[in-house]
Amino acid sequence: MLLGSRCTRRCQFCAVETRSAHGVVDPEEPERVAEAVARWGLSYVVLTQVCRDDLDDGGAALLAEAVRAIHRRAATTRVELLVGDLAGREASLATVLDSGPQVLAHNIETVRRLSGEIRDRRAGYDQSLELLARARRQGGPGLVTKSSIMLGLGETDPEVAEALADLRAADVDLVTFGQYLRPSAQHRPVARFVPPEEFDAWADRARDAGFAGVAAGPMVRSSYHADELFR
């Protein structure tokens, strides 16, 4: 996770500390990350970020430099970049896409009706879909796009089906489903523990809808076996 340990957003499902970093970034972070990736001999790496609304570009320049640094030091390593919504800034998305990640991931997290309840007020369901669609349009034919949905937050089956359709309309390639787990008593309660067979059914529906890769299960998270899903 890049750009520090403090997030400027407060989502009801996430345990990351909410506090402004006052525009401070570590300019050496990209090279340190790349050095570690090369030293460990990783063939696939997932980079993610805290949201940084205190930065004019949302941290896009540092994320892009991390991708480039990895490609310089470990040319065969594939990079999946899991970004926030970058406040909807087209220029910030272009910056990260220009760095050449193999996968651009952004999670819608939940269905449309619940998005405003569980995500920070600065996020938006349609804004997330637009980021994914724009990444597909601007990223070129080699880019793979990816998103994730948590189940157990109070969504209905028709709403999940609608979310899947929305992701396909944005030409998203890969999708994951996982069980929402409450990080603490201060976070949103779990509405329901979804049985494994329901995850299997959603995986089948996603494949039938045309997604190139699907991972679904109670313990699945957006980066679960990311290298295998990419293949």
Long-range contacts (C-beta under 8 A, 24 or more apart in sequence): 1-48, 1-49, 1-50, 2-29, 2-30, 2-33, 2-47, 2-48, 2-49, 2-50, 2-59, 2-62, 2-63, 2-66, 3-29, 3-49, 3-50, 3-52, 3-59, 3-62, 3-63, 4-50, 4-52, 5-50, 6-50, 7-50, 7-51, 7-52, 8-50, 8-51, 8-52, 8-53, 8-54, 9-51, 9-53, 9-84, 9-119, 9-120, 9-122, 9-123, 10-120, 11-109, 11-118, 11-119, 11-120, 11-123, 12-117, 12-118, 12-119, 12-187, 12-188, 13-109, 13-118, 13-150, 13-153, 13-180, 13-182, 13-183, 13-187, 13-188, 14-183, 14-187, 15-183, 15-184, 15-187, 16-50, 20-54, 21-52, 21-54, 22-54, 23-54, 23-55, 25-52, 25-55, 25-59, 25-62, 27-62, 29-62, 29-66, 30-62, 30-65, 30-66, 30-68, 30-69, 31-69, 33-66, 33-69, 33-70, 34-66, 34-69, 34-70, 34-72, 34-73, 34-74, 35-73, 37-70, 37-73, 37-74, 37-77, 38-70, 38-73, 38-74, 38-77, 41-74, 42-74, 42-77, 43-76, 43-77, 43-78, 43-227, 44-77, 44-78, 44-79, 44-80, 44-226, 44-227, 44-230, 45-70, 45-77, 45-78, 45-79, 45-80, 46-80, 46-81, 46-82, 46-105, 46-223, 46-226, 47-79, 47-80, 47-81, 47-82, 47-101, 48-81, 48-82, 48-83, 48-223, 49-82, 49-83, 49-84, 50-84, 51-84, 51-85, 51-120, 53-87, 53-122, 57-86, 57-89, 57-91, 57-92, 57-95, 58-84, 58-86, 58-87, 58-89, 58-92, 60-86, 60-89, 60-91, 60-92, 60-93, 60-95, 60-96, 61-95, 63-95, 63-96, 63-99, 64-95, 64-96, 64-98, 64-99, 65-99, 67-96, 67-99, 67-100, 67-101, 68-99, 68-100, 71-100, 78-102, 78-103, 78-227, 78-230, 79-103, 80-105, 80-146, 80-223, 80-226, 80-230, 81-105, 82-106, 82-107, 82-146, 82-222, 82-223, 83-131, 85-123, 85-124, 85-127, 85-128, 85-131, 86-131, 87-122, 88-124, 88-127, 88-130, 88-131, 90-134, 93-131, 93-134, 93-135, 93-138, 94-138, 97-135, 97-138, 97-139, 97-143, 101-143, 102-142, 102-143, 102-144, 102-230, 103-143, 103-144, 103-145, 103-146, 103-174, 103-226, 103-230, 104-135, 104-139, 104-143, 104-144, 104-145, 104-146, 105-145, 105-146, 105-147, 105-148, 105-174, 105-222, 106-131, 106-132, 106-135, 106-145, 106-146, 106-147, 107-147, 107-148, 107-149, 107-222, 108-132, 108-147, 108-148, 108-149, 108-163, 108-166, 108-167, 109-148, 109-149, 109-150, 110-149, 110-150, 110-153, 110-155, 110-163, 111-149, 111-155, 111-156, 111-159, 111-160, 111-162, 111-163, 112-159, 112-162, 112-163, 112-166, 113-155, 113-159, 114-153, 114-154, 114-155, 114-159, 117-188, 118-153, 118-188, 129-166, 129-167, 129-169, 129-170, 130-170, 132-167, 132-170, 132-171, 132-172, 133-169, 133-170, 133-171, 136-170, 136-171, 136-172, 144-173, 144-174, 144-212, 144-230, 145-170, 145-171, 145-172, 145-173, 145-174, 146-172, 146-173, 146-174, 146-175, 146-176, 146-222, 146-229, 147-172, 147-174, 147-175, 147-176, 147-222, 148-175, 148-176, 148-177, 148-178, 148-221, 148-222, 149-175, 149-176, 149-177, 149-178, 150-177, 150-178, 150-179, 150-180, 151-177, 151-178, 151-179, 151-180, 151-192, 151-194, 151-198, 151-199, 151-202, 152-179, 152-180, 152-190, 152-191, 152-192, 152-193, 152-194, 153-180, 153-188, 153-190, 153-191, 154-191, 154-192, 160-202, 161-205, 164-202, 164-205, 164-206, 164-209, 165-209, 167-211, 168-209, 168-210, 168-211, 172-211, 173-211, 173-212, 173-213, 174-211, 174-212, 174-213, 174-214, 174-229, 174-230, 175-206, 175-211, 175-213, 175-214, 176-214, 176-215, 176-216, 176-220, 176-221, 176-222, 176-224, 176-229, 177-202, 177-203, 177-206, 177-214, 177-215, 177-216, 177-217, 177-220, 178-216, 178-217, 178-218, 178-219, 178-220, 178-221, 178-222, 178-224, 179-217, 179-218, 179-219, 179-220, 193-218, 194-218
